[in-house]
Amino acid sequence: MRLRRWCGLLVLLLAGLFPLGLGACGDLGYYRQAAQGQWDLLSRRRDIQRLIDDPTTAPDLRQKLTTILAIREFASRELGLPDNGSYRCYADLERPCVVWNVVAAPEFSLEPRRWCFPVAGCVPYRGYYAEAAAREFAAGLASGGDDVYVYGVTAYSTLGWFDDPVLNTFVQGPTDATAGLIFHELAHQQVYAKGDADFNEAFAMTVEIAGVERWLDRYGDDAARQAHQLREGRQAEFLALVSVTRGRLAALYGEELPAAEMRRAKAAILADMRVAQERLKASWQGYAGYDRWFAEPLNNGRFVAVNTYRRLLPAFQQLLAEQDGDLPRFYAAVQTLADLPLAARRQRLAALLEKSAG
């Protein structure tokens, strides 16, 4: 990395570049951990090709990194995603997640709390490089009555300001999942609408889904395609359950009820969700992939987190279909949306959602 970028890192973080929830001016401790965390991540990077050529590199890691280089080339060559230094280096953080995000919402609302900063705008989460710090912040929000959710993140994008590395936090996953993650994060570099997390995540999810399908069409065997379809099917059933439960909660919160009565009704809805999930799990022959999501108390924070990634997904998939699946044309159309004022952008997305449902 050029010296000016190293020297500029702290300035950019303090200016609120990265979506880690930089907030109050006096929160110097938060700024410090953000700067230190990003600095540590960048300082650990090692060139992937050199690691592949290094005889001391573990064989399983060498194989994974070789595949990742192929994925990275595919991303730019076939998907038209940025061709830069991102995901051409590897960093071992020696922990399972790169950051831990905190999501919060009032007890009887599905509208998330937001944290705002100058460059990236407002986002419905706040990230920490240490899990303990994230949980401490979440505890403070919970003590004020909010529903909070803390979850680990395996990757994030610096929006092209730095060459984001492949991380140990996701390198050992299934190949289709790793490919999807890289496509997703590179999509954030392709188009980014300041302060509109729902827009940004749904766009990146659309690129991820389309990219993985094209990767598997080109390089996947029957076993890989079947495994992917199985995971996608289970995820669709899980997301349908989340959507139904969210709808019931939204209807409840729209009623004028005493707090105690609303609290009991909310608990009953969430209990129903757990029963439905157990039925799903049985139909999946005991597959436990979503057990972690249900391991802690269910609350509004969990539904907020899922909604950020999925609410506008059908609109972007409709837009991609209108471009006949041509990704460069799709990116141009999405950039046009990103350039609109927020109200006009939302109006256009609402029309796309309506068309997708028709």
N, C-alpha and C positions, 0 to 999 in steps of 0.2 A: 504494500500500500504506500502511496506517495506520502511524504512527510506532511504536506498541507492537510491531507485527510485525517491523519492521526491527530494533528494539532486541532483540527476543526471538530473532532468528535464531541468533546465536552460542550463546545459552543452549540452544536446542533442539538444535542440532547437537552441542554438547558433552554433552548428555544422551542422545544417541544416537537421535534421532528417525528420521532418514532411513536407508534401507537401503544405506548406503555402507560398511558394515563397520567402524564405529567400535569399537575394541577396547581395547587395554591403556591403563591410566590414564596411563602415562608417555609415550604416543605423541602428544606435543603437536604434532609436525610434521604428523602425519596429520590431527589435528583442525583445525589451521590451514588446510591446503589444502582441507579439506571446507567450512569456513566461508567461505573466500575464493571458492571455486568457486561455491557456491550464491549468495552475495552478488552476484558478477559476473553470474550468469545472471539474477537478478531485476532487477538495475539496467539490463539491456539491453532490457527489455520495452517494446514500443510497441503501442498499441491497433490492432487489425487493421482496424477500420472506418476509422480515420484514415489508415492506410497505403493502403487501397483508394482513398480519396478524394484522396490526395496525388498530383498529376500527375507528380511525380518518381519515383514507384515504378515499377520495371521492369514492363512489361506481363505477362510470364510469371509474375512473383511476384504481381501483382495478381489474375490469373486463379486461381492456386493458392489464395490467401488467401480469395477469394470462395467457392470451393468448400469450403474448410475451415470457413467460417462456417456454410454449409448443413449440413455434416457435424455440426458442434457442436450446432446446433439439433435435428437429427434425433436425436442421442444422448440428449438430455433429453426431447424430445417423444415420440419413438417407442420408445425403448429404456428409458426411465425412469431414466436415469443422472443423477447429480447436476447440478443447474442452478446453476452458480456461475461464478466468473470464470476458471476454468481453460480454456485453449485459446481465449481471446478476445483474447489479446495475442500478439505475435510477437517473438522474440529471435534475432538473428544472432550466434552465438558465434564465428564466423570459424575454425571447426575442424570436422572431419567427424563427431565424436562428442561427446556431452555428457560421458560418463565412460567409462573403461576398467575393466572388471571382471576380477578375478583369481579363478580357480577352481582348487582344488587337491585332490588325493586321493593317498593312498599308492600306491606303485608297483604293488602287487598287491591293490588294493581299489577298489571303486566307491562307497565311502562318502565323501562330501565332507568336507573341513575346513569348520568353521563359525566365524563371528565373531559374538559376542553383544553386545548393548547393551540398555539398559533398556526403551525404548518399543516398538521394532519387533521385539525378540526376536533370535533367532539366524538368520542367513542363510548360505547356502553360497557366498558370494562377498564380495569386498572391492573397493570402487570407488575410483577415482582420477580427478581432473579432468585430469591430465596423463598421456599414454601412457608417457612415460619413467619416471615414478614408479611406475606400475603394473608395468612390466617389471622395474624394479629390485627391487620387492617380490617379484615372481614368481621372479626369479633366486635370491633368498635361500631361498625355499621349495624350489626345484629343487635347490639345493646340499645341502639336507638329505635329498634322495631322493624328494621328491614329484613326481608328474606335475602339471604346471601348464598352464593355458590362459588366455591374455589375449585378451579380445575387446572391441570397441567397442560402446557402447550409444548408441542414438539418442534415447532418452527414458527418463525415470523419473518416478515419482509421489512427491510429498511428502505423499500421503495426505490431502489436503484442507487441510493447514495453511497452504499458500500457493497462490496462483493460478498453476498451472503454465502456461507459455507454449508455443505452437507454436514449434518450433526449426528453424533452417536445416538441421539434421542429418537431418530427415525430410520437409521440406516439398516437395521435388522428386520424391518417389517416386510410383509409380502411385497413382491415387486410391483404389483399394480397399485398398492397403497403408496409406496414410495414415489412411483411415477406421478400419481395424482397429486401428492403433496408438492412436488417440484413444479408441476404445471400450475397449480393453484398459486403458489408464492410468486412465480414469474408473472402470472396474470396481474398481480397487484402492481408490478413494475410497468406493465403495458398500459393500463388505465387505472386511475385512482381519482375518485371524487372526494374532495376534502370534506370531512365531517359527515359522511353518509355511509356508515358501516354496513347497513342493510344492502345498499347498492353494491358496494365493493365486494362484499363476501358472496353475494348471489352471482355476480359476474364471474368471480374467481371459481366458484363451484361449477358454473356452466363450462368454463374452460377445462377444469379438472375432469369432469364427467366425459366431455367430448374427447379430450386428449387421451384418457385411459382407454376408451373404446377404440380409438385409432391405433394406439400402441399395441393393444392386444390383437387387433386385426392384422397388424404387420408382423408382430414378433411372438404373440402368444400361441401356446399349443392348446389342445382341447382341454387338458386338465386345468390350465391356468384360466381359460375362459369360463369353465364350469365353476371353479372356485370363486371367481369374481362375481358371476351371476348369483351364486348362492349368498355371498356376503351382501350384494346389492338387494336381493330379495328380503333378507332378514332386516336390513336397514330400512327398507321401505315399510315393512310391517311395524317396526319400532316407531318410525316417524309418524305413521298414521295414528298410532296410539297416542303419541305426544300431541298431535294436532287435535284429536278428539278431546283429550283431557284439557288442553288449553282452551278450546272452545267452551267447554263446560265452566271452566274457571272464569272466563271473560263474561259469560252470561251471569254468573253468580255475582261478580263484582259490579255489574251494572244495576243490580237490585238495591233498594234502600232497606237494608236490614240492620238490626243492632249488631255490634261487633261480635258479641258472643255467639249469636246465631250464625253469622257469616263464617266465623271460625270453625264451628262444628260442621257446617256444610262443606267448607273447603277440605277439612280433614276427611270427610266421607268420600269426596271426589278423588282425593289422592290415594285413599285406601282402595277404591275401585281400580285405580290404575295399577296398583301392585298386584291385585288379583288377576287382571287382564295380562300383565306381563308374565306371571307364572304360567298362564295358559299358553302364551306365545312360546315361552321357553320349553315347555313340554312338547309343543309341535315342532320345535327345532331339535328334538332328541337331546335336550339338556344343554344345548350350546350356551355358554356362560359369558359371551362377549359383551353383554350389557349389564352384567351383575354389578360392575363398579359404579355405573350410573345410578343404580338403585340402592347402593350400599349406604348412602347417607340420606337424611331426611329429604323428602321431595318438597320443593318450594318454588316460588315464582322465579327465582334466579335461574333455575335450570331451564324453564320454558323460555325465558328471555334469551339465554345463550343459544338454544337451538333455533329460535325464530330469526335471529340475526343472520344466520347462514342460509335459511331455507325459504323465508317468506316470499321473496321476489324471484326465486329460482324459475318458476314457470314463465315469468315475463321474459327473462333472458333466453330461455330455451325457445320461446316463441320467436324472439328476435333473431336468433341463430337460424331457425327454420326459414324465416323470411329472407335470409341471405343465402338460402340453399346450402347451408352448412359451410359456406366459405368463411374461414376464420379471419383473414385480413379484412374482408368487408364487414364482418361482425365487429371486429375491434374498432373500425372506423365509425360504425353506427353507435357503438357504446360510448366512444369518445364524444360524439355529438351529444348524447344524453348527458354525459358528465359535465359538459360545458354549459348546459342549461341552468338557469336559476332553479333552486330546489323545488319550488312549487310546480314549475313547468315540467321538471323531470318526473316528479311524482305523478303528475297527470298523465304523462306519456306511459309510464310504467303501469298505471292503473288500467289504461286502455289495452296494453299488451297482456296483462293478467286476465282481463275479460275475454280477449280473443283466445287465450290459451285454454280457458274453461269451456269455450263454445265448441 
